[in-house]
Amino acid sequence: MSVCAFISNPQDDSESSSNIPFASEPFFKQVWLPASQELELKWIPLFSNGIDITKTDLPLVIEEIK
């Protein structure tokens, strides 16, 4: 299992093939979650459960990933 980003309602073939993996599930739990808690991040901890992100939220999420 992995943590990834994808477009849930693709509008065309390029969007339907978009799948960006971030980390394996174990690595996410062992490394990403503790780091995100230490940095007091909002979005990263939600990735393991799956979340919908709007266009408005996207810049904030990208900034946390950086």
HELIX and SHEET records of a PDB file:
HELIX    1   1 ASP A   13  SER A   16  1                                   4    
HELIX    2   2 GLU A   25  PHE A   27  1                                   3    
HELIX    3   3 PHE A   28  TRP A   32  3                                   5    
HELIX    4   4 LEU A   33  GLU A   38  1                                   6    
HELIX    5   5 ILE A   44  LEU A   46  5                                   3    
HELIX    6   6 LEU A   58  ILE A   65  1                                   8    
SHEET    1   A 2 SER A   2  PHE A   6  0                                        
SHEET    2   A 2 ASN A  19  SER A  24 -1                                        
END                                                                             
